[in-house]
Each structure stands twice: as C-alpha cells, then as structure tokens.
C-alpha cells in the first residue's frame, strides 16, 4: 500500500538524520525520538494523507536545524563537521519538501472569483464546469492550462447546480427563475443555449403530511438538476416542494413528484437503473418510484437539513449527508440505516466514487473527508480550500467518471482537482 511505503521510508530517513547529532545524544535519546516520530507520522497520515506527512516533516526539519547545532555546541564538536551537517540538512530538507510537493493530491486549483456552488466533469474527463453564486458559469479544458473560458450567457448570475448528460453532449443548469426560465439546457461543446425550462408545478393540488390539500401556485427556483441514466429525462428539484421530470428533447413535463410540504426539495439523485429518485426535504430523505410517481420511502434520522444525496453503483445503498455533522448509509429496499459516519462540522457536500469504493464529504471547515464506503474506515482528511473568517465550506464535490480525480468547489471561489489516492 502506498501509505505503508511512505511511512516506512520516512522512518528510515529520520533514523539517518539522527546521525547528525553527537554520538552520546543518539545513544541516550535516539530510540525515544524515533518512536515519537513514528507515532506522529502514523497519526498525521491517518488524518491528512501525504499532506499530513509533509507537515510533520516540515516541523521535524525545522527542529533539527535548531537542535543539531545546539547539541554539537554542548559537546564541543565545532567546526567543519557542524557546517557540513547543516549543509546536508538543508539539502535534505529541500529535497524532501520537493518530493512531498510533487506527491500532493492537489492536481490543480482553478479560480472563479465567486463562491462555487456546483461542479461537474464531462464523461470523457476533458471539461470541467463550475456554477457560481453571482458569477455565472465557468468552464476549463482539463487537458490544457487552467485558464477558464466563458460558458453560457451573462444573463445567468447565480447557478445553483450543473450536470452533464450521460453522453456528454448536453449540460443542464438550475438557476433562480428569470428571463432564461428556471433551468437551461446547453450544447456542452459550444455553450449554445438549446432550451429554457419554466416551472410546471404551479396550480397543482397535493396532500401534505397533515392531510391538508395545498395548491402549488408560486414559481420555485431550481436547486438541483439531474439527468436520468439514459439521458432522456431531466429532474428539476425546486424550492417549492416538487421535483419535475422533463423530457429532454421536447422540454415537456413528463411527471411531477411531490414532497410532503412546500419546503425546498433537493439535492436529488437518480438510482443507477433510473427507476428510483431520491431527494431531501425537511431533514428527510425521500425516495420515489420514477415510473409510477409514488413516494415509496421516507428515511428519518438526520436532525438538520440534508446537504448531499448519492447512490452507490449497485443502487442498493443510498448515502446522505447533513448539517447534523453525519453521513448516513441506507438500505434502499428496506429503508434501514446501515452505517453512520460522524464528523465534527456541518457537512455541505457529498460524492461516491464510480467504483463504489470511496465516499467523499466536504464540510464547512474547508475539509474533505475520504472514507471507505463499505467498511467506514476514514482514509484521509484534506484541507481543501482557503480559510476565511466569514465564508467557508466545500460546497460541491464530484468524481470524474474514471474515478481518478475528485473535484471540489468552495466558497473561496476555487475549484480544486485532487488525485484520488490509490489505496
């Protein structure tokens, strides 16, 4: 395993560095210093992966630069040996930091200047699109220099969500209702607007959880957009308590799925076979049968707003994250809670890798937590975005289709591309 090799190499390198100290110091303190260094490295790797190891190395090298000359001064072994040791230490420090920097999981950091509310990667992995708050859409060619190019129209100020169609030819966006409707469908290669979609749920009568009849009469902004696995249907989760299923080719309403109240619905996700759709409302995770439109499951457990929804590749397990600082795994068929992951901050985004091995969750402290989905083992905690006293959080996460890259969007206005660790 990559982590075991790095830890072993780090400990061996540290033992060699201990030869910079006088012999008497090594004999008295060498064993305890090595054990302390080993413990620090294991803890740092568990919390932050390679970046955690780099942090321990940086502190260790700074400590050596101070304490080695002091110990030689006390032992009266001055002169050329000390100077040579310091030169060797400096060279080793520069080499080590360079190697760690090259192994950092951050592949690239792309800038938008506005809070990034949504990110999407094209199926071929060549294009990255980010939706921002008050900044429209930005796109990058992943194979070129990290320079954004304009996408969409300047009329779109805030973008709540973006999604590529399964074939990569179309891009959908969810926005506040305005001149360009509440959602848009674009040509993914040219950025040309192909279709605008209005609200369809107004004037519909539904029965709320208390058994009262309500009429949907106000337009709701579209919080989330999702293509069905076959690419024929677009789901629009809005702020007025409904999910509208729209035919992509005609723009016509196919079916509306209603929640239990007028509260906002979303985020949302289709099951891999396209027969089920999950979304959140009022702290619940709701599951509909897409073919009949029936609400078939209400999953209770979160004590705050649900911020992320994702199916595993089998469609048997559903993951949800919330502001109650938990990630929960549910059995789709029985509604049973399978596992709970606890974090120490509000969770603002969620993604599952295409192979179903990893789950990533972003929090309001600018961290990304990477878990093993099946075992619940915490693999890494990455410091994802720049800290700000007022605006913090990893607002969006997605894996590339090949599973090799994790893309995060933050309130700091950056889109960060991470190399997924090989575990």
C-alpha positions, 0 to 999 in steps of 0.5 A: 500500500502506498501509505505503508511505503511512505511511512516506512521510508520516512522512518528510515530517513529520520533514523539517518538524520539522527546521525547528525547529532553527537554520538552520546545524544543518539545513544541516550535519546535516539530510540525515544525520538524515533518512536515519537516520530513514528507515532506522529507520522502514523497519526498525521497520515491517518488524518491528512494523507501525504499532506499530513506527512509533509507537515510533520516533516516540515516541523521535524526539519525545522527542529533539527536545524535548531537542535543539531547545532545546539547539541554539537555546541554542548559537546564541543564538536565545532567546526567543519563537521557542524557546517557540513551537517547543516549543509546536508540538512538543508539539502535534505530538507529541500529535497524532501519538501520537493518530493512531498510537493510533487506527491500532493493530491492537489492536481490543480486549483482553478479560480472563479472569483465567486463562491462555487456552488456546483461542479461537474466533469464531462464523461470523457474527463476533458471539461470541467464546469463550475456554477457560481453564486453571482458569477455565472458559469465557468468552464476549463479544458482539463487537458490544457492550462487552467485558464477558464473560458466563458460558458453560457450567457451573462444573463445567468448570475447565480447557478445553483447546480450543473450536470452533464448528460450521460453522453456528454453532449448536453449540460443542464443548469438550475438557476433562480427563475428569470428571463432564461426560465428556471433551468437551461439546457446547453450544447456542452461543446459550444455553450449554445443555449438549446432550451429554457425550462419554466416551472410546471408545478404551479396550480397543482393540488397535493396532500401534505403530511397533515392531510391538508390539500395545498395548491402549488401556485408560486414559481420555485427556483431550481436547486438541483438538476439531474439527468436520468441514466439514459439521458432522456429525462431531466429532474428539476428539484425546486424550492417549492416542494416538487421535483419535475421530470422533463423530457429532454428533447421536447422540454415537456413535463413528463411527471411531477413528484411531490414532497410532503410540504412546500419546503425546498426539495433537493439535492436529488439523485437518480438510482443507477437503473433510473427507476428510483429518485431520491431527494431531501426535504425537511431533514428527510430523505425521500425516495420515489418510484420514477415510473409510477410517481409514488413516494415509496420511502421516507428515511428519518434520522438526520436532525438538520437539513440534508446537504448531499444525496448519492447512490452507490453503483449497485443502487442498493445503498443510498448515502446522505449527508447533513448539517447534523455533522453525519453521513448516513448509509441506507438500505434502499429496499428496506429503508434501514440505516446501515452505517453512520459516519460522524464528523465534527462540522456541518457537512455541505457536500457529498460524492461516491466514487464510480467504483463504489469504493470511496465516499467523499464529504466536504464540510464547512471547515474547508475539509474533505473527508475520504472514507471507505464506503463499505467498511467506514474506515476514514482514509484521509482528511484534506484541507481543501480550500482557503480559510476565511473568517466569514465564508467557508465550506466545500460546497460541491464535490464530484468524481470524474467518471474514471474515478481518478480525480475528485473535484471540489468547489468552495466558497473561496471561489476555487475549484480544486482537482485532487488525485484520488489516492490509490489505496 
